[in-house]
Amino acid sequence: MVMLGDISVLKKIKEGDIKTFEKIFRLYYSPLCLYAASITGKMYIAEEIVQELFYVFWKERENIQILHSLKNYLYGAIRNRSLQYCEHQEVENRHRDAILTSSNKENSSDPQDTLEYNELKDLIDRTLDKLPERRLRIFRMHRFEGKKYAEIASELSLSVKTVEAEMTKALQLLRKEIENYTHIA
């Protein structure tokens, strides 16, 4: 249940009260950075995550629904964003390792390795071609251009939630296709 103080604060923020928003920012910024850093292991990343959360919080203030306390909402959002960052880093590391391994395999004399690499690369390209235009554009902006969800949302005049949903759908399709490929191979 939302506390009365939180209801009043949220109402003021939704009405565009920048002073109330600044108070919340000053109250929670440092503790949220420390919390995010405990998950990501990097303070500069934590600060970026917290700043992005407050940016989106202000931008989407009229649509935000808080079911418990404001504090729980902010910490939950930071936990999710920090875990998303860690997951993204893990994917990037696996991708980098796969590229390094594949470049070694391309130089390898084993034709089977080269064939499997080329098949998987073709599968990924074909899967990306199946994506609707907007989803593909969002995927490319995030994965290949390194843009954050908030940047993409702003550039394409979408909500951050829409960008997140499109990325989730794109990644689900890629995972499904790769899983099917690995079960067949």
C-alpha positions as a printed Julia matrix, in Angstrom:
185×3 Matrix{Float64}:
  0.0     0.0     0.0
  1.25    3.47   -0.85
  1.96    5.72    2.15
  0.13    9.03    2.45
  3.39   11.02    2.21
  4.26    9.19   -0.99
  0.83    9.93   -2.46
  1.31   13.63   -1.79
  4.86   13.65   -3.2
  3.84   11.68   -6.29
  0.84   13.97   -6.86
  3.11   17.03   -6.75
  5.64   15.46   -9.11
  2.89   14.41  -11.53
  1.69   18.03  -11.52
  5.2    19.13  -12.53
  6.49   20.37   -9.15
 10.22   20.47   -9.91
 11.17   21.4    -6.33
  9.56   18.23   -4.96
 11.26   16.2    -7.67
 14.63   17.78   -6.79
 14.1    16.9    -3.11
 13.45   13.27   -4.03
 16.47   13.3    -6.34
 18.76   14.7    -3.61
 17.37   12.3    -1.0
 17.78    9.13   -3.06
 20.56    9.83   -5.59
 23.59    8.78   -3.51
 22.01    5.71   -1.85
 20.69    4.53   -5.24
 24.14    4.99   -6.8
 25.71    2.89   -4.05
 23.04    0.23   -4.51
 23.51    0.14   -8.29
 27.3     0.04   -7.86
 26.93   -2.97   -5.56
 25.23   -4.77   -8.45
 27.24   -3.5   -11.44
 30.58   -3.2    -9.69
 31.22    0.2   -11.31
 30.31    3.54   -9.77
 30.34    5.48  -13.06
 27.87    2.96  -14.53
 25.76    3.16  -11.38
 25.59    6.95  -11.63
 24.53    6.7   -15.27
 21.81    4.17  -14.4
 20.45    6.35  -11.58
 20.54    9.5   -13.71
 18.7     7.72  -16.51
 16.07    6.46  -14.04
 15.41    9.97  -12.74
 15.32   11.32  -16.3
 12.7     8.75  -17.29
 10.87    9.22  -13.97
 10.49   12.95  -14.65
  9.66   12.51  -18.33
  7.05    9.79  -17.67
  5.86   11.23  -14.32
  2.23   11.54  -15.4
  1.99    7.82  -16.2
  3.93    6.35  -13.27
  1.95    4.05  -11.01
  3.44    3.31   -7.6
  1.84    0.39   -5.82
  3.95    0.37   -2.66
  6.29    3.11   -1.49
  8.27    5.56   -3.61
 11.45    4.18   -2.02
 10.53    0.6    -3.01
  9.7     1.77   -6.53
 13.05    3.54   -6.97
 15.13    0.7    -5.51
 13.23   -1.88   -7.55
 13.75    0.12  -10.73
 17.47    0.49  -10.0
 17.8    -3.22   -9.26
 16.11   -4.09  -12.56
 18.15   -1.59  -14.59
 21.4    -2.7   -12.94
 20.64   -6.36  -13.61
 19.74   -5.44  -17.2
 23.11   -3.73  -17.54
 24.9    -6.82  -16.17
 22.95   -9.08  -18.53
 23.79   -6.8   -21.45
 27.49   -6.88  -20.47
 27.35  -10.67  -20.31
 25.8   -10.84  -23.79
 28.42   -8.43  -25.14
 31.2   -10.5   -23.58
 29.8   -13.72  -25.05
 29.42  -12.0   -28.42
 33.0   -10.7   -28.27
 34.27  -14.14  -27.26
 32.28  -15.73  -30.08
 33.77  -13.3   -32.58
 37.28  -13.94  -31.3
 36.67  -17.67  -31.37
 35.11  -17.48  -34.82
 37.99  -15.46  -36.21
 40.28  -18.15  -34.91
 38.01  -20.75  -36.47
 37.99  -18.91  -39.77
 41.76  -19.2   -39.72
 41.41  -22.83  -38.7
 41.86  -25.58  -41.2
 38.75  -27.42  -39.93
 36.04  -26.96  -42.57
 33.33  -28.19  -40.14
 34.01  -25.29  -37.75
 33.88  -22.78  -40.58
 30.64  -24.3   -41.9
 28.98  -24.18  -38.45
 30.07  -20.57  -37.92
 28.69  -19.52  -41.31
 25.42  -21.38  -40.69
 24.92  -19.67  -37.34
 25.78  -16.25  -38.79
 23.27  -16.83  -41.63
 20.63  -17.96  -39.11
 21.07  -14.76  -37.09
 20.89  -12.61  -40.24
 17.73  -14.41  -41.42
 16.15  -14.07  -37.97
 16.86  -10.34  -37.87
 15.31  -10.02  -41.33
 12.08  -11.5   -39.91
 11.72   -8.67  -37.38
  9.21   -5.91  -38.06
 10.91   -2.72  -39.24
 10.54   -0.78  -35.99
 11.76   -3.7   -33.85
 14.76   -4.23  -36.12
 15.61   -0.53  -36.0
 15.41   -0.52  -32.2
 17.52   -3.68  -32.01
 20.21   -2.24  -34.3
 20.26    1.08  -32.46
 20.73   -0.68  -29.12
 23.02   -3.56  -30.05
 25.07   -2.15  -32.9
 25.08    1.58  -32.14
 25.23    1.15  -28.35
 22.34    3.51  -27.64
 20.44    3.32  -24.37
 16.71    2.66  -24.26
 15.99    6.27  -23.22
 17.99    7.61  -26.18
 16.17    5.32  -28.61
 12.8     6.22  -27.12
 13.55    9.92  -27.46
 14.87    9.57  -31.02
 11.92    7.5   -32.22
  9.27    9.33  -30.14
  8.37    6.17  -28.21
  8.1     5.36  -24.53
 11.02    3.59  -22.86
  8.61    0.74  -22.03
  7.85    0.31  -25.76
 11.57    0.15  -26.55
 12.07   -2.4   -23.74
  9.16   -4.49  -25.03
 10.46   -4.44  -28.61
 13.96   -5.46  -27.46
 12.51   -8.26  -25.35
 10.54   -9.61  -28.33
 13.58   -9.39  -30.62
 15.8   -11.21  -28.13
 13.17  -13.87  -27.48
 12.97  -14.62  -31.2
 16.76  -14.78  -31.51
 17.04  -17.1   -28.51
 14.28  -19.35  -29.87
 15.9   -19.6   -33.31
 19.35  -20.27  -31.88
 17.97  -22.88  -29.46
 16.22  -24.61  -32.37
 19.48  -24.53  -34.33
 21.55  -25.95  -31.47
 19.02  -28.74  -30.85
 19.14  -29.71  -34.53
 22.91  -29.43  -34.88
